[in-house]
Structures are given as C-alpha cells and as structure tokens.
Amino acid sequence: ESGREYLFELDEGVGIVTLNRPKRLNAITWDLAVELVALFRALREADEVRTIVLTGAGRAFCSGGDAEWLSGSGARGMPGLSEVPLERYQRKTPAGPIGELTRMIVDVDKPVIAAVTGPAMGVGLAFALACDRRFADTTSRWCAAMVRLGFAPDCGITYFLPRIVRLPTALMMVETGRILEAEEAREEGLVDELVEPGQALPAALAYAK
C-alpha cells in the first residue's frame, strides 16, 4: 500500500511503524498525526505486538512538521499565520495530534525503538526522543529546528532533550537550531547505537526482537 502515508507490519512480535512520505522527507501533517495517534492507541491493546520500531521510508526519519501547513498556506489553519478558522482542538492545543503522538509513543506502554536514517528534525526529533532507544546510521542528522522558524521547541522536546543529553547541549540545540551530525549526536547521547548507512532498521529490529 505505497499510497498510504504510514505503513504497519508485524514481524515476530515487533510492530514496525514506517512514516511513508519519502518525497517530503516524512514530514508530518495534521491528518497523518491523527492516524498515527489512533494506530498507537490500538497497538497498546494489541497483545501480539510486544515491541515497536518507529522508522521512516527513504532517506529520512522525519524532517518535522509539513512546511505547507506550518507556513499557513495549507487548507488547515495555522494560529497567527492564516485566516482559516481553527477547530476547538486546535485553538486549545496548537500542535494538536502532532503533540499527542509524542505522548502516545510513551503511553503505548511497550518498548519503542527509533530507527533513524537522515534527518530527525523538529517534531521528528521529538518523536525520536520519546522512543526508548535510538538506533541511527551515519547519515542521521539531529536538529531542534523550531527556532529557525520562530516556533517554540514543542511536542516534548523541552521535556526529553535535557533528560537525554547534557543540559548545556539541550539549551544550545533549542536556542540555535544547530544540526548535530551522527557522530556528535552519539557522543552527546542522542544516539544509543550508531551503525553503517542502511543498517539502522535491521539493528533496531534485532534489538526489538
């Protein structure tokens, strides 16, 4: 089902969730987040799924929020940037289901292992941080990109980041939006296991099993 924006498969007790917008570097839209929140809620009750691997199709893990939506030019409104009326959920919680997905990665109550290739940026960084472990290959790049767009580092970044890396590193990342390459990310503790290109998913899957 290559037309779907996410894929799910079960492999020997491991549920593999793949963000599937490779042409957009797996950027998250509001509607995709709604679907993923529902998926993780269902996985919490699915006893045949013992562990979960979260990954992205193609050459990225997740490049963040979809640029068309974030810019206010899409069909769904963006607070302060577009005239489109906001539904109550969005007025109350601007990040809506995108922030909720970070919570669901925790609330699924099963180990979730991130398999990261290429960019894990913005909310993509938040999703990776919410996972229990992060396997990444040497193409991975890590960035709290929100500051570059004038947004606060939301969706869990300010909670998880200083608990995983040193506080000065966390502050530097959210204040500057500097990109950490794979080796530096490993040294700072963002990456638990660093592997060769193309090996993040196999390594995460082996660990999950």
MIFI-117573 format. One record per residue: x negated, y, z of N, C-alpha, C in turn; residue number from 1. Coordinates in Angstrom, 3 decimals. Each point is the difference from the previous one (the first is absolute). Layout:
<atoms>
- n.u | n.v | n.w | ca.u | ca.v | ca.w | c.u | c.v | c.w | resi
- X | Y | Z | X | Y | Z | X | Y | Z | NUM
...
</atoms>
This chain:
<atoms>
- n.u | n.v | n.w | ca.u | ca.v | ca.w | c.u | c.v | c.w | resi
- -0.844 | -1.191 | 0.000 | 0.844 | 1.191 | 0.000 | -0.880 | 1.243 | 0.000 | 1
- -0.709 | 0.223 | -1.086 | -0.981 | 1.082 | -0.053 | 0.660 | 1.370 | 0.014 | 2
- 1.322 | 0.073 | -0.262 | 0.684 | 1.278 | 0.015 | 0.297 | 0.505 | 1.393 | 3
- -0.111 | -0.880 | 0.989 | 0.301 | 0.399 | 1.377 | -1.138 | 0.833 | 0.579 | 4
- 0.358 | 0.914 | 0.899 | -1.019 | 0.884 | 0.567 | -0.718 | -0.627 | 1.188 | 5
- 0.460 | -1.158 | 0.458 | -0.784 | -0.802 | 0.929 | 0.238 | -1.463 | -0.329 | 6
- -0.949 | -0.827 | 0.368 | 0.108 | -1.440 | -0.214 | -0.143 | -0.702 | 1.339 | 7
- 0.666 | -1.141 | 0.150 | -0.146 | -0.802 | 1.206 | -0.150 | -1.462 | -0.387 | 8
- -0.971 | -0.653 | 0.604 | -0.118 | -1.447 | -0.169 | -0.431 | -0.628 | 1.311 | 9
- 0.362 | -1.266 | 0.174 | -0.352 | -0.741 | 1.202 | -1.041 | -1.050 | -0.373 | 10
- -1.119 | 0.000 | 0.706 | -1.093 | -0.921 | -0.286 | -0.445 | -0.652 | 1.313 | 11
- 0.446 | -1.223 | 0.230 | -0.396 | -0.762 | 1.190 | 0.198 | 0.805 | 1.279 | 12
- 1.187 | 0.558 | 0.167 | 0.323 | 0.734 | 1.215 | -0.408 | 1.461 | -0.009 | 13
- -0.696 | 0.427 | -1.047 | -0.416 | 1.404 | -0.107 | 0.917 | 0.729 | -0.985 | 14
- 0.645 | 1.045 | 0.472 | 0.798 | 0.832 | -0.888 | -0.875 | 1.076 | -0.606 | 15
- -0.123 | -0.005 | -1.318 | -0.848 | 0.979 | -0.684 | 0.887 | 1.101 | -0.578 | 16
- -0.159 | 1.212 | 0.518 | 0.762 | 1.165 | -0.460 | -0.931 | 0.846 | -0.863 | 17
- 0.361 | 0.172 | -1.269 | -0.847 | 0.741 | -0.940 | 0.720 | 1.247 | -0.499 | 18
- -0.568 | 1.167 | 0.276 | 0.511 | 1.232 | -0.596 | -0.265 | -0.085 | -1.498 | 19
- 1.025 | 0.243 | -0.814 | -0.112 | -0.313 | -1.427 | 0.346 | 1.192 | -0.889 | 20
- -0.741 | 1.087 | 0.200 | 0.072 | 1.153 | -0.909 | -1.431 | 0.324 | -0.453 | 21
- -0.671 | -0.958 | -0.645 | -1.435 | 0.166 | -0.274 | -0.329 | 1.225 | -0.839 | 22
- 0.899 | 0.401 | -0.919 | -0.292 | 1.176 | -0.823 | -0.002 | 1.285 | 0.818 | 23
- 0.680 | -0.014 | 1.149 | 0.013 | 1.155 | 0.902 | -0.865 | -0.264 | 1.233 | 24
- -0.920 | -0.958 | -0.114 | -0.881 | -0.386 | 1.109 | 0.815 | -0.332 | 1.260 | 25
- 1.171 | -0.621 | -0.248 | 0.885 | -0.490 | 1.069 | 0.454 | 1.110 | 0.945 | 26
- 0.178 | 1.199 | -0.556 | 0.566 | 1.097 | 0.791 | 1.410 | -0.371 | 0.445 | 27
- 0.341 | 0.419 | 1.218 | 1.282 | -0.377 | 0.598 | 1.067 | 1.043 | -0.307 | 28
- 1.152 | -0.468 | -0.412 | 1.166 | 0.870 | -0.142 | 0.956 | -0.262 | 1.162 | 29
- 0.929 | 0.908 | 0.179 | 1.021 | -0.156 | 1.046 | 0.749 | -1.324 | -0.191 | 30
- 0.446 | -0.268 | -1.238 | 0.814 | -1.195 | -0.256 | -0.794 | -1.285 | 0.211 | 31
- -1.265 | -0.014 | -0.398 | -0.835 | -1.178 | 0.227 | -0.169 | -0.238 | 1.495 | 32
- -0.193 | 1.079 | 0.772 | -0.152 | -0.148 | 1.447 | 1.258 | -0.587 | 0.628 | 33
- 1.178 | 0.424 | -0.478 | 1.260 | -0.568 | 0.503 | 0.008 | -1.518 | -0.194 | 34
- -0.409 | -0.450 | -1.188 | -0.027 | -1.436 | -0.292 | -1.000 | -0.733 | 0.883 | 35
- -1.173 | 0.600 | 0.224 | -1.037 | -0.659 | 0.794 | 0.385 | -0.069 | 1.479 | 36
- 0.669 | 1.033 | 0.503 | 0.488 | -0.044 | 1.387 | 0.970 | -1.172 | 0.155 | 37
- 0.899 | -0.163 | -0.965 | 0.958 | -1.114 | 0.053 | -0.723 | -1.341 | -0.081 | 38
- -1.023 | -0.076 | -0.840 | -0.771 | -1.245 | -0.124 | -0.667 | -0.356 | 1.324 | 39
- -0.696 | 0.961 | 0.611 | -0.695 | -0.286 | 1.258 | 0.988 | -0.344 | 1.118 | 40
- 1.168 | 0.628 | -0.020 | 1.022 | -0.329 | 0.992 | 0.441 | -1.456 | -0.180 | 41
- 0.146 | -0.433 | -1.249 | 0.374 | -1.391 | -0.271 | -1.136 | -0.955 | 0.368 | 42
- -1.246 | 0.408 | -0.251 | -1.140 | -0.876 | 0.301 | -0.144 | -0.249 | 1.494 | 43
- 0.441 | 0.958 | 0.798 | -0.067 | -0.200 | 1.454 | 0.815 | -1.229 | 0.419 | 44
- 1.099 | -0.248 | -0.704 | 0.898 | -1.116 | 0.340 | -0.324 | -1.273 | -0.781 | 45
- -0.920 | 0.074 | -0.953 | -0.284 | -1.135 | -0.890 | -1.075 | -0.893 | 0.622 | 46
- 0.413 | -1.093 | 0.644 | -0.935 | -0.835 | 0.738 | -1.016 | -0.712 | -0.897 | 47
- 0.333 | -0.147 | -1.285 | -0.951 | -0.665 | -0.902 | -1.191 | 0.902 | -0.314 | 48
- 0.132 | 1.300 | 0.285 | -1.096 | 0.946 | -0.212 | -0.713 | 0.182 | 1.332 | 49
- -1.230 | -0.500 | 0.079 | -0.743 | 0.024 | 1.263 | -0.901 | 1.231 | 0.107 | 50
- -0.602 | 0.378 | -1.122 | -0.833 | 1.196 | -0.078 | 0.316 | 0.710 | -1.310 | 51
- -0.443 | 1.265 | -0.109 | 0.305 | 0.812 | -1.179 | -1.284 | 0.641 | -0.503 | 52
- -0.171 | 0.013 | -1.316 | -1.086 | 0.747 | -0.633 | 0.631 | 1.118 | -0.819 | 53
- -0.475 | 1.224 | 0.206 | 0.482 | 1.162 | -0.749 | -1.096 | 0.451 | -0.946 | 54
- 0.338 | 0.105 | -1.293 | -1.012 | 0.358 | -0.996 | 0.641 | 0.819 | -1.115 | 55
- -0.810 | 0.405 | -0.966 | 0.501 | 0.776 | -1.125 | -0.422 | -0.631 | -1.320 | 56
- 0.842 | 0.145 | -1.008 | -0.309 | -0.529 | -1.327 | -1.011 | 0.904 | -0.704 | 57
- -0.843 | -0.608 | -0.829 | -0.926 | 0.788 | -0.808 | -1.183 | 0.509 | 0.793 | 58
- -0.380 | 1.254 | -0.247 | -1.254 | 0.525 | 0.538 | 0.181 | 0.924 | 1.194 | 59
- 1.134 | -0.114 | 0.696 | 0.218 | 0.826 | 1.188 | 0.797 | -0.775 | 1.037 | 60
- -0.208 | 0.359 | 1.259 | 0.869 | -0.472 | 1.080 | 1.255 | 0.871 | -0.002 | 61
- -0.174 | 1.281 | 0.295 | 1.106 | 0.957 | -0.057 | -0.589 | 1.394 | 0.041 | 62
- 0.327 | 0.809 | -1.005 | -0.593 | 1.333 | -0.125 | 0.765 | 1.062 | 0.782 | 63
- 1.062 | -0.408 | 0.710 | 0.743 | 0.951 | 0.824 | 1.426 | 0.175 | -0.485 | 64
- 0.607 | 1.108 | 0.392 | 1.353 | 0.314 | -0.457 | -0.005 | 0.367 | -1.469 | 65
- 1.060 | -0.360 | -0.699 | 0.084 | 0.277 | -1.439 | -0.035 | 1.509 | -0.261 | 66
- -0.878 | 0.415 | -0.898 | -0.254 | 1.429 | -0.223 | 1.235 | 0.736 | -0.495 | 67
- 0.813 | -0.654 | -0.820 | 1.200 | 0.673 | -0.523 | 0.947 | 0.364 | 1.144 | 68
- 0.162 | -0.933 | 0.951 | 0.871 | 0.278 | 1.147 | -0.636 | 1.057 | 0.910 | 69
- -1.282 | -0.163 | 0.323 | -0.662 | 0.927 | 0.928 | -0.009 | 1.425 | -0.526 | 70
- -0.028 | 0.164 | -1.318 | -0.065 | 1.335 | -0.586 | 1.355 | 0.701 | 0.002 | 71
- 1.055 | -0.746 | 0.296 | 1.339 | 0.579 | -0.017 | 0.621 | 0.034 | -1.377 | 72
- -0.638 | -0.645 | -0.990 | 0.522 | 0.044 | -1.371 | 0.859 | -1.215 | -0.339 | 73
- 0.119 | -0.948 | 0.932 | 0.787 | -1.201 | -0.271 | 1.473 | 0.190 | 0.298 | 74
- 0.766 | -1.068 | -0.191 | 1.447 | 0.047 | 0.225 | 0.328 | 0.095 | 1.483 | 75
- -0.888 | -0.543 | 0.861 | 0.215 | 0.077 | 1.442 | -0.693 | 1.254 | 0.543 | 76
- 0.685 | 0.693 | 0.877 | -0.528 | 1.250 | 0.523 | -1.237 | -0.193 | 0.861 | 77
- -0.764 | 1.067 | 0.114 | -1.135 | 0.053 | 0.915 | 0.177 | 1.260 | 0.842 | 78
- 0.055 | -0.145 | 1.347 | 0.261 | 1.178 | 0.839 | -0.941 | 1.157 | -0.315 | 79
- 0.579 | 1.166 | -0.279 | -0.777 | 1.209 | -0.242 | -0.558 | 0.148 | -1.395 | 80
- 0.106 | -1.067 | -0.823 | -0.614 | 0.060 | -1.334 | 1.002 | -0.132 | -1.139 | 81
- 1.252 | -0.347 | 0.319 | 0.981 | -0.143 | -1.070 | 1.376 | 0.402 | 0.510 | 82
- 0.895 | 0.272 | -0.932 | 1.350 | 0.449 | 0.342 | 0.970 | -1.171 | 0.154 | 83
- -0.465 | -1.216 | -0.276 | 0.888 | -1.166 | 0.069 | 0.454 | -0.199 | 1.446 | 84
- 1.310 | -0.147 | 0.236 | 0.479 | -0.208 | 1.374 | -0.591 | -1.274 | 0.603 | 85
- -0.279 | 0.058 | 1.299 | -0.590 | -1.143 | 0.690 | 1.087 | -0.753 | 0.753 | 86
- -0.052 | -1.334 | -0.064 | 0.917 | -0.791 | 0.812 | -0.423 | 0.118 | 1.467 | 87
- 0.919 | -0.346 | 0.901 | -0.240 | 0.191 | 1.423 | -1.294 | -0.676 | 0.450 | 88
- -0.206 | -1.251 | -0.449 | -1.197 | -0.764 | 0.387 | -1.269 | 0.783 | -0.332 | 89
- -0.005 | 0.639 | -1.173 | -1.194 | 0.717 | -0.426 | -0.152 | 1.337 | 0.730 | 90
- 1.123 | 0.652 | 0.321 | -0.084 | 1.239 | 0.783 | -0.565 | -0.300 | 1.394 | 91
- 0.408 | -1.131 | 0.562 | -0.393 | -0.368 | 1.355 | -1.433 | -0.522 | 0.043 | 92
- -0.381 | -0.753 | -1.032 | -1.305 | -0.663 | -0.059 | -0.549 | 0.179 | -1.407 | 93
- -0.772 | 1.070 | -0.262 | -0.411 | 0.301 | -1.377 | -0.674 | -1.159 | -0.731 | 94
- -0.810 | -0.804 | 0.709 | -0.658 | -1.126 | -0.679 | 0.932 | -1.196 | -0.170 | 95
- 1.128 | 0.020 | 0.697 | 1.026 | -1.013 | -0.188 | -0.511 | -1.430 | 0.078 | 96
- 0.361 | -0.828 | -0.984 | -0.378 | -1.412 | 0.034 | -1.498 | -0.223 | -0.179 | 97
- -0.717 | 1.008 | -0.483 | -1.441 | -0.165 | -0.180 | -0.675 | -0.065 | 1.368 | 98
- 0.433 | 0.868 | 0.911 | -0.486 | -0.099 | 1.366 | 0.522 | -1.244 | 0.703 | 99
- 1.242 | -0.358 | -0.309 | 0.593 | -1.174 | 0.627 | -0.738 | -1.274 | -0.402 | 100
- -0.543 | -0.029 | -1.214 | -0.734 | -1.186 | -0.448 | -1.233 | -0.240 | 0.875 | 101
- -0.688 | 1.074 | 0.402 | -1.124 | -0.169 | 0.926 | 0.469 | -0.706 | 1.271 | 102
- 1.151 | 0.436 | 0.534 | 0.529 | -0.636 | 1.211 | 0.355 | -1.458 | -0.237 | 103
- 0.537 | -0.300 | -1.181 | 0.412 | -1.375 | -0.290 | -1.199 | -0.937 | -0.127 | 104
- -1.148 | 0.523 | -0.463 | -1.213 | -0.829 | -0.077 | -0.382 | -0.465 | 1.407 | 105
- 0.279 | 0.844 | 1.001 | -0.234 | -0.376 | 1.394 | 1.157 | -0.855 | 0.522 | 106
- 1.228 | 0.440 | -0.261 | 1.180 | -0.640 | 0.587 | 0.325 | -1.364 | -0.592 | 107
- -0.642 | -0.372 | -1.098 | 0.253 | -1.330 | -0.577 | -0.449 | -1.103 | 0.958 | 108
- -0.851 | 0.374 | 0.970 | -0.417 | -0.924 | 1.069 | -0.717 | -1.240 | -0.521 | 109
- -0.729 | 0.143 | -1.082 | -0.853 | -1.055 | -0.542 | -1.298 | 0.663 | -0.436 | 110
- -1.102 | -0.725 | 0.003 | -1.243 | 0.622 | -0.479 | 0.146 | 0.466 | -1.449 | 111
- -0.390 | 1.246 | -0.253 | 0.007 | 0.540 | -1.362 | -1.429 | 0.385 | -0.346 | 112
- -0.505 | -0.563 | -1.087 | -1.381 | 0.231 | -0.425 | 0.029 | 0.785 | -1.307 | 113
- -0.712 | 1.120 | -0.040 | -0.095 | 0.797 | -1.221 | -1.120 | -0.530 | -0.877 | 114
- 0.269 | -0.113 | -1.292 | -1.022 | -0.347 | -1.000 | -0.133 | 1.209 | -0.917 | 115
- -1.115 | 0.730 | 0.142 | -0.120 | 1.330 | -0.609 | -1.038 | 0.010 | -1.123 | 116
- 0.469 | 0.389 | -1.179 | -0.854 | 0.290 | -1.148 | 0.250 | 1.450 | -0.377 | 117
- -1.039 | 0.750 | -0.316 | 0.184 | 1.374 | -0.459 | 0.579 | 0.902 | 1.074 | 118
- 0.791 | 1.019 | -0.406 | 0.450 | 1.005 | 0.949 | 0.972 | -0.515 | 1.058 | 119
- -0.261 | 0.379 | 1.257 | 0.976 | -0.085 | 1.087 | 0.060 | 1.416 | 0.545 | 120
- 0.919 | 0.774 | -0.538 | -0.026 | 1.439 | 0.234 | 1.366 | 0.510 | 0.444 | 121
- -0.006 | 1.056 | 0.813 | 1.264 | 0.550 | 0.472 | 0.778 | -1.062 | 0.751 | 122
- 1.257 | -0.176 | -0.389 | 0.813 | -1.007 | 0.682 | -0.530 | -1.414 | -0.257 | 123
- -0.745 | -0.187 | -1.084 | -0.654 | -1.291 | -0.217 | -0.983 | -0.308 | 1.118 | 124
- -0.713 | 1.040 | 0.474 | -0.874 | -0.165 | 1.157 | 0.825 | -0.368 | 1.228 | 125
- 1.146 | 0.662 | 0.185 | 0.858 | -0.287 | 1.154 | 0.438 | -1.459 | 0.009 | 126
- 0.412 | -0.515 | -1.150 | 0.441 | -1.397 | -0.067 | -1.147 | -0.948 | 0.355 | 127
- -1.193 | 0.292 | -0.520 | -1.154 | -0.861 | 0.290 | -0.352 | 0.046 | 1.489 | 128
- 0.071 | 1.200 | 0.599 | -0.311 | 0.142 | 1.415 | 0.985 | -0.765 | 0.876 | 129
- 1.263 | -0.072 | -0.423 | 1.033 | -0.687 | 0.781 | -0.177 | -1.518 | -0.022 | 130
- -0.744 | -0.501 | -0.990 | -0.247 | -1.441 | -0.068 | -0.947 | -0.421 | 1.131 | 131
- -0.011 | -1.286 | 0.298 | -0.830 | -0.505 | 1.095 | -1.473 | -0.088 | -0.373 | 132
- -0.269 | -0.307 | -1.262 | -1.388 | -0.023 | -0.480 | -0.026 | 0.512 | -1.426 | 133
- -1.171 | 0.474 | -0.415 | -0.166 | 0.555 | -1.340 | -1.175 | -0.681 | -0.712 | 134
- 0.319 | -0.780 | -1.009 | -1.005 | -0.574 | -0.885 | -0.065 | 0.891 | -1.230 | 135
- -1.199 | 0.423 | -0.396 | -0.118 | 0.929 | -1.124 | -1.200 | -0.363 | -0.849 | 136
- 0.103 | 0.320 | -1.290 | -1.171 | -0.219 | -0.848 | -0.762 | 1.315 | -0.165 | 137
- -1.129 | -0.084 | -0.672 | -0.918 | 1.143 | -0.058 | 0.503 | 1.134 | -0.894 | 138
- 1.144 | -0.211 | -0.695 | 0.604 | 1.107 | -0.757 | 0.945 | 0.831 | 0.866 | 139
- 0.237 | -0.436 | 1.231 | 1.003 | 0.679 | 0.826 | -0.470 | 1.404 | 0.380 | 140
- 0.971 | 0.925 | 0.100 | -0.269 | 1.386 | 0.364 | 1.118 | 0.438 | 0.939 | 141
- -0.370 | 0.659 | 1.085 | 0.924 | 0.264 | 1.100 | 0.102 | 1.493 | 0.255 | 142
- 1.228 | 0.506 | 0.119 | 0.148 | 1.448 | 0.100 | 1.338 | 0.367 | 0.634 | 143
- -0.041 | 0.885 | 1.000 | 1.229 | 0.596 | 0.559 | 0.318 | 1.216 | -0.872 | 144
- 0.576 | -0.263 | -1.151 | 0.062 | 0.999 | -1.071 | 1.013 | 1.113 | 0.239 | 145
- 0.843 | -0.132 | 1.027 | 1.095 | 0.961 | 0.163 | -0.487 | 1.446 | 0.082 | 146
- -1.137 | 0.201 | 0.689 | -0.485 | 1.370 | 0.198 | -0.308 | 0.677 | -1.335 | 147
- -0.362 | -0.772 | -0.994 | -0.293 | 0.563 | -1.325 | 1.247 | 0.601 | -0.642 | 148
- 1.173 | -0.507 | 0.427 | 1.268 | 0.460 | -0.563 | 0.732 | 0.952 | 0.942 | 149
- -0.617 | 0.272 | 1.161 | 0.640 | 0.873 | 0.962 | 1.019 | -0.686 | 0.892 | 150
- -0.012 | -1.341 | 0.025 | 0.898 | -0.755 | 0.867 | -0.727 | -0.426 | 1.274 | 151
- 0.766 | -0.238 | 1.056 | -0.569 | -0.578 | 1.219 | -0.302 | -1.483 | -0.246 | 152
- -1.019 | -0.554 | 0.678 | -0.338 | -1.428 | -0.158 | 1.011 | -0.858 | 0.743 | 153
- 1.127 | -0.299 | -0.653 | 1.121 | -0.640 | 0.671 | 0.043 | -1.507 | -0.260 | 154
- 1.132 | -0.587 | 0.267 | 0.258 | -1.427 | -0.245 | -0.918 | -0.912 | 0.815 | 155
- -0.473 | 0.508 | 1.144 | -0.771 | -0.841 | 0.905 | -1.492 | 0.235 | 0.001 | 156
- -0.503 | 0.814 | -0.918 | -1.452 | 0.190 | -0.099 | -0.577 | 0.575 | 1.294 | 157
- 0.670 | 1.022 | 0.579 | -0.570 | 0.622 | 1.198 | 0.067 | -0.928 | 1.210 | 158
- 0.869 | -1.008 | -0.038 | 0.038 | -0.993 | 1.079 | -1.092 | -1.043 | -0.180 | 159
- -0.050 | -0.603 | -1.188 | -0.889 | -1.150 | -0.202 | -1.465 | 0.382 | -0.191 | 160
- -0.258 | 1.076 | -0.749 | -1.373 | 0.284 | -0.420 | -0.967 | 0.141 | 1.181 | 161
- 0.320 | 0.811 | 1.037 | -0.959 | 0.120 | 1.102 | -0.110 | -1.256 | 0.860 | 162
- 0.921 | -0.956 | -0.177 | -0.090 | -1.266 | 0.716 | -0.864 | -1.015 | -0.749 | 163
- -0.286 | 0.277 | -1.264 | -0.748 | -0.947 | -0.837 | -1.408 | 0.511 | -0.277 | 164
- -0.114 | 1.306 | -0.244 | -1.327 | 0.607 | -0.187 | -0.280 | 0.920 | 1.182 | 165
- -1.229 | 0.544 | 0.059 | -0.329 | 0.970 | 1.040 | 0.855 | 1.260 | -0.169 | 166
- 0.326 | 0.638 | 1.109 | 0.821 | 1.208 | -0.063 | -0.601 | 1.069 | -0.916 | 167
- -1.320 | 0.280 | 0.047 | -0.544 | 1.011 | -0.924 | 0.211 | -0.376 | -1.468 | 168
- -0.093 | -1.290 | -0.311 | 0.243 | -0.440 | -1.381 | 1.454 | 0.229 | -0.379 | 169
- 0.905 | -0.340 | 0.912 | 1.429 | 0.199 | -0.266 | 0.298 | 1.481 | -0.233 | 170
- -0.559 | 0.856 | 0.858 | 0.226 | 1.434 | -0.160 | -0.565 | 0.505 | -1.321 | 171
- -1.208 | -0.444 | -0.345 | -0.602 | 0.405 | -1.273 | 0.895 | -0.410 | -1.167 | 172
- 0.523 | -1.232 | 0.045 | 0.810 | -0.496 | -1.120 | 1.292 | 0.795 | -0.164 | 173
- 0.686 | 0.301 | 1.127 | 1.276 | 0.700 | -0.132 | -0.187 | 1.503 | -0.240 | 174
- -1.162 | 0.542 | 0.378 | -0.230 | 1.439 | -0.179 | -0.578 | 0.341 | -1.366 | 175
- -0.702 | -0.931 | -0.622 | -0.680 | 0.301 | -1.269 | 0.549 | -0.770 | -1.185 | 176
- 0.628 | -1.153 | 0.232 | 0.426 | -0.830 | -1.117 | -1.165 | -0.638 | -0.736 | 177
- -1.160 | -0.078 | 0.653 | -1.161 | -0.597 | -0.669 | 0.234 | -1.492 | -0.252 | 178
- -0.465 | -0.466 | -1.156 | 0.140 | -1.410 | -0.361 | -1.169 | -0.795 | 0.582 | 179
- 0.314 | -1.077 | 0.687 | -1.024 | -0.936 | 0.474 | -0.120 | -1.139 | -1.005 | 180
- -1.216 | -0.213 | -0.518 | -0.238 | -1.152 | -0.868 | -0.050 | -1.263 | 0.869 | 181
- 0.006 | -1.152 | -0.668 | 0.203 | -1.272 | 0.681 | -1.004 | -0.261 | 1.123 | 182
- -1.271 | 0.205 | -0.276 | -1.016 | -0.332 | 1.000 | 0.118 | 0.901 | 1.226 | 183
- 0.242 | 1.295 | -0.224 | 0.175 | 0.902 | 1.136 | 1.259 | -0.366 | 0.787 | 184
- 1.048 | -0.383 | -0.718 | 1.237 | -0.414 | 0.665 | -0.242 | -1.232 | 0.878 | 185
- -0.846 | -0.909 | -0.468 | -0.334 | -1.169 | 0.817 | -0.796 | 0.419 | 1.239 | 186
- -0.957 | 0.882 | -0.191 | -0.811 | 0.470 | 1.126 | 0.851 | 0.713 | 1.046 | 187
- 1.028 | 0.698 | -0.445 | 0.857 | 0.754 | 0.920 | 1.081 | -0.875 | 0.639 | 188
- 0.144 | -1.244 | -0.461 | 0.980 | -0.902 | 0.594 | 1.339 | -0.034 | -0.711 | 189
- 0.134 | 0.788 | -1.078 | 1.238 | -0.044 | -0.779 | 0.157 | -1.350 | -0.685 | 190
- -1.094 | -0.536 | -0.494 | 0.001 | -1.290 | -0.702 | -0.555 | -1.056 | 0.939 | 191
- 0.759 | -1.079 | 0.196 | -0.466 | -1.106 | 0.844 | -0.935 | -0.931 | -0.759 | 192
- 0.356 | -0.312 | -1.244 | -0.797 | -0.918 | -0.818 | -0.174 | 0.618 | -1.376 | 193
- -1.251 | 0.210 | -0.409 | -0.283 | 0.589 | -1.307 | -0.502 | -1.096 | -0.941 | 194
- 0.653 | -0.120 | -1.159 | -0.306 | -1.081 | -0.935 | -0.250 | 0.558 | -1.401 | 195
- -0.421 | -0.870 | -0.901 | -0.293 | 0.419 | -1.376 | 1.297 | 0.358 | -0.740 | 196
- -0.108 | 0.800 | -1.080 | 1.196 | 0.381 | -0.764 | 0.832 | -1.219 | -0.404 | 197
- 1.307 | 0.126 | 0.195 | 0.916 | -1.076 | -0.363 | 0.182 | -1.064 | 1.073 | 198
- -0.746 | 0.110 | 1.103 | 0.044 | -1.047 | 1.023 | 0.820 | 0.368 | 1.246 | 199
- 0.569 | 1.208 | 0.029 | 0.731 | 0.420 | 1.201 | 1.224 | -0.877 | 0.237 | 200
- 0.779 | -0.255 | -1.052 | 1.207 | -0.817 | 0.174 | -0.332 | -1.446 | 0.358 | 201
- -0.928 | -0.669 | -0.709 | -0.339 | -1.360 | 0.409 | -0.519 | -0.083 | 1.451 | 202
- -0.798 | 0.986 | 0.408 | -0.540 | -0.021 | 1.360 | 1.102 | 0.221 | 1.028 | 203
- 0.902 | 0.943 | -0.272 | 1.103 | 0.262 | 0.915 | 0.926 | -1.200 | 0.085 | 204
- 0.233 | -0.635 | -1.151 | 0.895 | -1.167 | -0.054 | -0.595 | -1.167 | 0.801 | 205
- -1.294 | -0.204 | -0.145 | -0.659 | -1.071 | 0.749 | 0.094 | 0.262 | 1.497 | 206
- -0.197 | 1.241 | 0.409 | 0.093 | 0.350 | 1.414 | 1.437 | -0.196 | 0.503 | 207
- 0.963 | 0.449 | -0.790 | 1.400 | -0.105 | 0.382 | 0.414 | -1.459 | 0.200 | 208
- -0.484 | -0.870 | -0.888 | 0.328 | -1.436 | 0.114 | -0.633 | -0.601 | 1.243 | 209
</atoms>
